[in-house]
Amino acid sequence: MPNEKNPLFRLIWYFWTKGKGKVWKEAHVQQFTKESLGALLDSSGFKPVEWRMFLLGMLMAVKGEKG
C-alpha cells in the first residue's frame, strides 16, 4: 500500500493526479501509515512480524500472524 507519509510518494501522487492520473484523484478510500496499519492488525487479533518498504519507501507491505 502507499506510504502516505513518504514525501516522494506525495510529490509524485500530486503531479500524477494533475495529469494522466486524474481518474485516481481521491481514489484512496483510506490512508494508512505504519502506525495506523499496525493498530488495525492488533485490533484484528494479528501481530505484525515483518515490515517491508520498497520503491524508495513509497510503498509498504506487512506480514502478520495470528497472535
Phi and psi in radians as a Rosetta constraint file:
Dihedral C 1 N 2 CA 2 C 2 CIRCULARHARMONIC -1.119 0.35
Dihedral N 2 CA 2 C 2 N 3 CIRCULARHARMONIC 2.488 0.35
Dihedral C 2 N 3 CA 3 C 3 CIRCULARHARMONIC -1.614 0.35
Dihedral N 3 CA 3 C 3 N 4 CIRCULARHARMONIC 1.689 0.35
Dihedral C 3 N 4 CA 4 C 4 CIRCULARHARMONIC -1.105 0.35
Dihedral N 4 CA 4 C 4 N 5 CIRCULARHARMONIC -0.337 0.35
Dihedral C 4 N 5 CA 5 C 5 CIRCULARHARMONIC -1.482 0.35
Dihedral N 5 CA 5 C 5 N 6 CIRCULARHARMONIC -0.217 0.35
Dihedral C 5 N 6 CA 6 C 6 CIRCULARHARMONIC -1.282 0.35
Dihedral N 6 CA 6 C 6 N 7 CIRCULARHARMONIC 2.098 0.35
Dihedral C 6 N 7 CA 7 C 7 CIRCULARHARMONIC -1.058 0.35
Dihedral N 7 CA 7 C 7 N 8 CIRCULARHARMONIC -0.636 0.35
Dihedral C 7 N 8 CA 8 C 8 CIRCULARHARMONIC -1.140 0.35
Dihedral N 8 CA 8 C 8 N 9 CIRCULARHARMONIC -0.769 0.35
Dihedral C 8 N 9 CA 9 C 9 CIRCULARHARMONIC -1.038 0.35
Dihedral N 9 CA 9 C 9 N 10 CIRCULARHARMONIC -0.790 0.35
Dihedral C 9 N 10 CA 10 C 10 CIRCULARHARMONIC -1.092 0.35
Dihedral N 10 CA 10 C 10 N 11 CIRCULARHARMONIC -0.693 0.35
Dihedral C 10 N 11 CA 11 C 11 CIRCULARHARMONIC -1.147 0.35
Dihedral N 11 CA 11 C 11 N 12 CIRCULARHARMONIC -0.851 0.35
Dihedral C 11 N 12 CA 12 C 12 CIRCULARHARMONIC -1.102 0.35
Dihedral N 12 CA 12 C 12 N 13 CIRCULARHARMONIC -0.745 0.35
Dihedral C 12 N 13 CA 13 C 13 CIRCULARHARMONIC -1.082 0.35
Dihedral N 13 CA 13 C 13 N 14 CIRCULARHARMONIC -0.694 0.35
Dihedral C 13 N 14 CA 14 C 14 CIRCULARHARMONIC -1.020 0.35
Dihedral N 14 CA 14 C 14 N 15 CIRCULARHARMONIC -0.898 0.35
Dihedral C 14 N 15 CA 15 C 15 CIRCULARHARMONIC -1.239 0.35
Dihedral N 15 CA 15 C 15 N 16 CIRCULARHARMONIC -0.596 0.35
Dihedral C 15 N 16 CA 16 C 16 CIRCULARHARMONIC -1.079 0.35
Dihedral N 16 CA 16 C 16 N 17 CIRCULARHARMONIC -0.746 0.35
Dihedral C 16 N 17 CA 17 C 17 CIRCULARHARMONIC -1.349 0.35
Dihedral N 17 CA 17 C 17 N 18 CIRCULARHARMONIC -0.147 0.35
Dihedral C 17 N 18 CA 18 C 18 CIRCULARHARMONIC -1.561 0.35
Dihedral N 18 CA 18 C 18 N 19 CIRCULARHARMONIC -0.286 0.35
Dihedral C 18 N 19 CA 19 C 19 CIRCULARHARMONIC -2.081 0.35
Dihedral N 19 CA 19 C 19 N 20 CIRCULARHARMONIC -2.093 0.35
Dihedral C 19 N 20 CA 20 C 20 CIRCULARHARMONIC -1.010 0.35
Dihedral N 20 CA 20 C 20 N 21 CIRCULARHARMONIC -0.526 0.35
Dihedral C 20 N 21 CA 21 C 21 CIRCULARHARMONIC -1.571 0.35
Dihedral N 21 CA 21 C 21 N 22 CIRCULARHARMONIC 0.378 0.35
Dihedral C 21 N 22 CA 22 C 22 CIRCULARHARMONIC -0.932 0.35
Dihedral N 22 CA 22 C 22 N 23 CIRCULARHARMONIC -0.593 0.35
Dihedral C 22 N 23 CA 23 C 23 CIRCULARHARMONIC -1.099 0.35
Dihedral N 23 CA 23 C 23 N 24 CIRCULARHARMONIC -0.412 0.35
Dihedral C 23 N 24 CA 24 C 24 CIRCULARHARMONIC -1.599 0.35
Dihedral N 24 CA 24 C 24 N 25 CIRCULARHARMONIC -0.066 0.35
Dihedral C 24 N 25 CA 25 C 25 CIRCULARHARMONIC -1.031 0.35
Dihedral N 25 CA 25 C 25 N 26 CIRCULARHARMONIC 2.294 0.35
Dihedral C 25 N 26 CA 26 C 26 CIRCULARHARMONIC 1.082 0.35
Dihedral N 26 CA 26 C 26 N 27 CIRCULARHARMONIC 0.426 0.35
Dihedral C 26 N 27 CA 27 C 27 CIRCULARHARMONIC -1.410 0.35
Dihedral N 27 CA 27 C 27 N 28 CIRCULARHARMONIC -0.441 0.35
Dihedral C 27 N 28 CA 28 C 28 CIRCULARHARMONIC -1.283 0.35
Dihedral N 28 CA 28 C 28 N 29 CIRCULARHARMONIC 2.062 0.35
Dihedral C 28 N 29 CA 29 C 29 CIRCULARHARMONIC -1.263 0.35
Dihedral N 29 CA 29 C 29 N 30 CIRCULARHARMONIC -0.686 0.35
Dihedral C 29 N 30 CA 30 C 30 CIRCULARHARMONIC -2.321 0.35
Dihedral N 30 CA 30 C 30 N 31 CIRCULARHARMONIC 2.590 0.35
Dihedral C 30 N 31 CA 31 C 31 CIRCULARHARMONIC -1.930 0.35
Dihedral N 31 CA 31 C 31 N 32 CIRCULARHARMONIC 2.244 0.35
Dihedral C 31 N 32 CA 32 C 32 CIRCULARHARMONIC -1.993 0.35
Dihedral N 32 CA 32 C 32 N 33 CIRCULARHARMONIC 2.544 0.35
Dihedral C 32 N 33 CA 33 C 33 CIRCULARHARMONIC -2.038 0.35
Dihedral N 33 CA 33 C 33 N 34 CIRCULARHARMONIC 2.994 0.35
Dihedral C 33 N 34 CA 34 C 34 CIRCULARHARMONIC -1.021 0.35
Dihedral N 34 CA 34 C 34 N 35 CIRCULARHARMONIC -0.709 0.35
Dihedral C 34 N 35 CA 35 C 35 CIRCULARHARMONIC -1.165 0.35
Dihedral N 35 CA 35 C 35 N 36 CIRCULARHARMONIC -0.808 0.35
Dihedral C 35 N 36 CA 36 C 36 CIRCULARHARMONIC -1.221 0.35
Dihedral N 36 CA 36 C 36 N 37 CIRCULARHARMONIC -0.611 0.35
Dihedral C 36 N 37 CA 37 C 37 CIRCULARHARMONIC -1.225 0.35
Dihedral N 37 CA 37 C 37 N 38 CIRCULARHARMONIC -0.679 0.35
Dihedral C 37 N 38 CA 38 C 38 CIRCULARHARMONIC -1.067 0.35
Dihedral N 38 CA 38 C 38 N 39 CIRCULARHARMONIC -0.724 0.35
Dihedral C 38 N 39 CA 39 C 39 CIRCULARHARMONIC -1.143 0.35
Dihedral N 39 CA 39 C 39 N 40 CIRCULARHARMONIC -0.671 0.35
Dihedral C 39 N 40 CA 40 C 40 CIRCULARHARMONIC -1.128 0.35
Dihedral N 40 CA 40 C 40 N 41 CIRCULARHARMONIC -0.749 0.35
Dihedral C 40 N 41 CA 41 C 41 CIRCULARHARMONIC -1.068 0.35
Dihedral N 41 CA 41 C 41 N 42 CIRCULARHARMONIC -0.815 0.35
Dihedral C 41 N 42 CA 42 C 42 CIRCULARHARMONIC -1.008 0.35
Dihedral N 42 CA 42 C 42 N 43 CIRCULARHARMONIC -0.799 0.35
Dihedral C 42 N 43 CA 43 C 43 CIRCULARHARMONIC -1.202 0.35
Dihedral N 43 CA 43 C 43 N 44 CIRCULARHARMONIC -0.306 0.35
Dihedral C 43 N 44 CA 44 C 44 CIRCULARHARMONIC -1.673 0.35
Dihedral N 44 CA 44 C 44 N 45 CIRCULARHARMONIC 0.070 0.35
Dihedral C 44 N 45 CA 45 C 45 CIRCULARHARMONIC 1.518 0.35
Dihedral N 45 CA 45 C 45 N 46 CIRCULARHARMONIC 0.279 0.35
Dihedral C 45 N 46 CA 46 C 46 CIRCULARHARMONIC -1.944 0.35
Dihedral N 46 CA 46 C 46 N 47 CIRCULARHARMONIC 2.713 0.35
Dihedral C 46 N 47 CA 47 C 47 CIRCULARHARMONIC -2.064 0.35
Dihedral N 47 CA 47 C 47 N 48 CIRCULARHARMONIC 2.148 0.35
Dihedral C 47 N 48 CA 48 C 48 CIRCULARHARMONIC -1.152 0.35
Dihedral N 48 CA 48 C 48 N 49 CIRCULARHARMONIC 2.224 0.35
Dihedral C 48 N 49 CA 49 C 49 CIRCULARHARMONIC -2.004 0.35
Dihedral N 49 CA 49 C 49 N 50 CIRCULARHARMONIC -0.302 0.35
Dihedral C 49 N 50 CA 50 C 50 CIRCULARHARMONIC -2.720 0.35
Dihedral N 50 CA 50 C 50 N 51 CIRCULARHARMONIC 2.289 0.35
Dihedral C 50 N 51 CA 51 C 51 CIRCULARHARMONIC -1.996 0.35
Dihedral N 51 CA 51 C 51 N 52 CIRCULARHARMONIC 2.429 0.35
Dihedral C 51 N 52 CA 52 C 52 CIRCULARHARMONIC -2.238 0.35
Dihedral N 52 CA 52 C 52 N 53 CIRCULARHARMONIC 2.272 0.35
Dihedral C 52 N 53 CA 53 C 53 CIRCULARHARMONIC -1.951 0.35
Dihedral N 53 CA 53 C 53 N 54 CIRCULARHARMONIC 2.368 0.35
Dihedral C 53 N 54 CA 54 C 54 CIRCULARHARMONIC -2.539 0.35
Dihedral N 54 CA 54 C 54 N 55 CIRCULARHARMONIC 3.044 0.35
Dihedral C 54 N 55 CA 55 C 55 CIRCULARHARMONIC 0.903 0.35
Dihedral N 55 CA 55 C 55 N 56 CIRCULARHARMONIC 1.015 0.35
Dihedral C 55 N 56 CA 56 C 56 CIRCULARHARMONIC 1.024 0.35
Dihedral N 56 CA 56 C 56 N 57 CIRCULARHARMONIC 0.573 0.35
Dihedral C 56 N 57 CA 57 C 57 CIRCULARHARMONIC 1.417 0.35
Dihedral N 57 CA 57 C 57 N 58 CIRCULARHARMONIC 0.095 0.35
Dihedral C 57 N 58 CA 58 C 58 CIRCULARHARMONIC -1.363 0.35
Dihedral N 58 CA 58 C 58 N 59 CIRCULARHARMONIC -0.424 0.35
Dihedral C 58 N 59 CA 59 C 59 CIRCULARHARMONIC -2.173 0.35
Dihedral N 59 CA 59 C 59 N 60 CIRCULARHARMONIC 2.630 0.35
Dihedral C 59 N 60 CA 60 C 60 CIRCULARHARMONIC -2.423 0.35
Dihedral N 60 CA 60 C 60 N 61 CIRCULARHARMONIC 2.675 0.35
Dihedral C 60 N 61 CA 61 C 61 CIRCULARHARMONIC -2.395 0.35
Dihedral N 61 CA 61 C 61 N 62 CIRCULARHARMONIC 2.630 0.35
Dihedral C 61 N 62 CA 62 C 62 CIRCULARHARMONIC -2.310 0.35
Dihedral N 62 CA 62 C 62 N 63 CIRCULARHARMONIC 2.455 0.35
Dihedral C 62 N 63 CA 63 C 63 CIRCULARHARMONIC -1.894 0.35
Dihedral N 63 CA 63 C 63 N 64 CIRCULARHARMONIC 2.232 0.35
Dihedral C 63 N 64 CA 64 C 64 CIRCULARHARMONIC -2.199 0.35
Dihedral N 64 CA 64 C 64 N 65 CIRCULARHARMONIC 2.826 0.35
Dihedral C 64 N 65 CA 65 C 65 CIRCULARHARMONIC -2.376 0.35
Dihedral N 65 CA 65 C 65 N 66 CIRCULARHARMONIC 2.629 0.35
Dihedral C 65 N 66 CA 66 C 66 CIRCULARHARMONIC -1.093 0.35
Dihedral N 66 CA 66 C 66 N 67 CIRCULARHARMONIC 2.211 0.35
